[in-house]
Amino acid sequence: MSAIQRLEIQEIGDVTVVRFRDPRITNPMEIEELGRQLYQVLEFKNCSKLVVDFLPVEFLSSATIGKLISLNRKVKLCKSALRLCNLRPEIRNIFHLCNLERVFEICENQAAAIASF
């Protein structure tokens, strides 16, 4: 993986939890690297249950949302499951306005996300 890790990765039982390290990722190169790291977690860890924790995230660009949509497609192709959790109200509102609540399963917190599998 890259020298600059954009994600913290934790194994909790049979669930892989990834948490963003940066509160804002807006630079196109950072977004590409974030996407690569998310795909690597899915492919190299061979995880069937993946939680993406947004706890430190204050702002999401549309390009970052695009990476999450691509990740969701890969998750489905791999017959895996994806949950998102700890979205701030303003980010949750963006997901609601863009109808992304139909695309992603969103949980209130990490414990609820893990329990939902």
C-alpha angles and dihedrals in degrees: 000000000000124000090242108062112206092183139055111216124205132174115217108180107303093339124096112212120197122188126192113242097200123069090209129026110182106136110101092226091051090049091051090050091048090052091050091050093049091050091047091054090053096044104036099037089046089215121177095190118048129178120190109202116203096187098130096034115115099165136024123194121215088248090058090051087051090056090051091051090051090048090051090054091051090048091055093047089053091049088241131133129239131198129182121207145175096034113170114239093254092052091044088053090055090053089049094048091048091048090240092138084080091054100044134041103231122197129191097237143356095268092053091047092053092045091052094070 
